[in-house]
């Protein structure tokens, strides 16, 4: 996965990037890598996962592994479930046609403990070796009260 694109431009956005998933699918060994430079350890942020899926995505949820590396090298690993459709199969998110965009908050009041470069890696945690129907994946960090 190589292409990185910014999503929106608004006042609350601190960081917002996605990584395109290859058309042939998201291999379980592939990671989306995003780097963020943090210089504020006092303010709290909200943390979101951005995901775009198409109608070929075969499930109503998406499990992810989020690996976070702090500037001094400490690593954390979280498992996150994103619900992309209701029980009847109706997609959540915005969009028309075959594509749906979801921005799902996974953490509020996040404070970064140290200044420096943070690395985030996202892997799919589904049972499929190659997961189809996900167009891109990314993160958004925003100032919560703007």
VOGU-3710 file (C-alpha; in Angstrom, 3 decimals, decimal comma):
1> xxxxxxxxxx> 0,000/0,000/0,000  1,585/3,210/-1,111  -0,856/6,011/-1,825  -1,776/8,347/1,020  -4,500/10,957/0,653  -5,835/13,668/2,939  -9,573/13,590/3,437  -11,116/16,813/4,617  -10,104/20,302/5,538  -11,795/21,686/8,636
11> xxxxxxxxxx> -10,966/23,503/11,844  -11,193/20,518/14,202  -8,811/18,387/12,134  -5,328/17,909/13,531  -4,420/14,903/11,364  -6,483/13,058/8,749  -4,973/10,573/6,289  -5,968/7,361/4,602  -4,107/4,618/2,771  -5,598/3,054/-0,352
21> xxxxxxxxxx> -6,067/-0,705/-0,297  -5,116/-2,565/-3,513  -8,041/-3,483/-5,782  -7,252/-7,199/-5,421  -7,825/-6,952/-1,653  -6,170/-6,348/1,707  -3,755/-9,155/2,535  -3,569/-10,106/6,209  0,201/-9,385/6,203  -0,196/-5,858/4,782
31> xxxxxxxxxx> -0,291/-2,837/7,062  -1,393/0,728/6,546  1,348/2,938/8,044  0,695/6,512/9,169  3,119/8,849/10,946  2,049/11,815/13,060  4,291/14,476/14,563  3,014/15,458/18,017  4,252/18,558/19,814  1,410/19,039/22,312
41> xxxxxxxxxx> 1,296/16,779/25,371  -1,298/18,842/27,273  -4,314/19,060/24,983  -6,655/16,090/24,622  -7,727/14,780/21,213  -10,362/12,492/19,730  -9,116/9,525/17,695  -11,069/8,057/14,769  -10,644/5,239/12,277  -11,644/6,166/8,722
51> xxxxxxxxxx> -12,775/3,324/6,485  -14,275/3,267/3,000  -15,961/0,049/1,920  -17,821/-0,967/-1,182  -20,858/-3,215/-1,680  -18,579/-6,244/-2,155  -17,495/-6,193/1,482  -18,933/-9,495/2,782  -19,367/-8,669/6,492  -21,215/-6,172/8,668
61> xxxxxxxxxx> -18,200/-5,505/10,894  -14,450/-5,108/10,519  -11,911/-6,142/13,135  -8,581/-4,312/13,122  -5,275/-4,441/14,942  -3,965/-0,949/15,689  -0,254/-0,899/16,518  0,975/2,379/18,000  4,639/3,244/18,462  5,575/6,130/20,715
71> xxxxxxxxxx> 8,599/8,308/19,873  10,848/6,464/22,345  9,919/3,087/20,829  7,277/1,801/23,248  4,528/-0,143/21,442  0,839/-0,672/22,177  -1,506/-3,010/20,289  -5,288/-2,683/20,325  -7,997/-4,786/18,724  -10,859/-2,657/17,416
81> xxxxxxxxxx> -14,248/-3,664/16,045  -15,906/-1,321/13,565  -19,584/-1,931/12,772  -20,176/-1,042/9,121  -23,767/-2,282/8,646  -26,859/-2,889/10,735  -28,286/-6,374/11,357  -30,364/-6,235/8,171  -27,268/-5,452/6,075  -27,916/-1,736/5,509
91> xxxxxxxxxx> -24,584/0,064/5,335  -23,715/2,790/7,829  -21,724/5,801/6,745  -21,974/8,469/4,107  -21,845/8,068/0,393  -23,873/7,008/-2,558  -23,720/4,146/-4,974  -21,353/1,341/-4,031  -19,078/3,308/-1,661  -19,628/4,154/2,008
101> xxxxxxxxxx> -17,344/6,302/4,146  -17,276/5,790/7,897  -15,445/7,841/10,487  -15,723/5,939/13,749  -14,526/7,394/17,040  -12,442/4,892/18,955  -11,040/7,138/21,673  -11,960/10,431/23,364  -9,755/12,547/25,615  -6,554/11,076/24,199
111> xxxxxxxxxx> -3,385/12,739/25,470  -0,037/11,953/23,909  2,525/11,337/26,680  5,614/12,642/24,842  6,472/14,926/21,961  7,794/13,436/18,752  6,883/11,151/15,870  4,178/8,537/16,480  3,735/5,632/14,105  0,362/3,935/13,663
121> xxxxxxxxxx> -0,030/0,680/11,753  -3,429/-0,783/10,915  -3,864/-4,455/9,990  -7,116/-6,232/9,329  -7,896/-8,872/11,947  -10,478/-10,819/9,986  -10,099/-14,540/9,214  -9,727/-13,942/5,475  -6,199/-14,127/4,091  -7,206/-11,511/1,512
131> xxxxxxxxxx> -10,065/-9,244/2,560  -12,089/-7,737/-0,275  -14,410/-4,744/-0,302  -12,295/-2,295/1,723  -11,174/0,625/-0,449  -9,073/2,540/2,091  -8,294/2,811/5,775  -6,836/5,590/7,908  -6,958/7,674/11,020  -8,205/11,072/12,025
141> xxxxxx> -7,091/12,947/15,122  -9,043/16,050/15,990  -9,379/18,762/18,567  -12,623/17,734/20,291  -14,107/21,143/21,118  -13,621/23,098/17,903
//
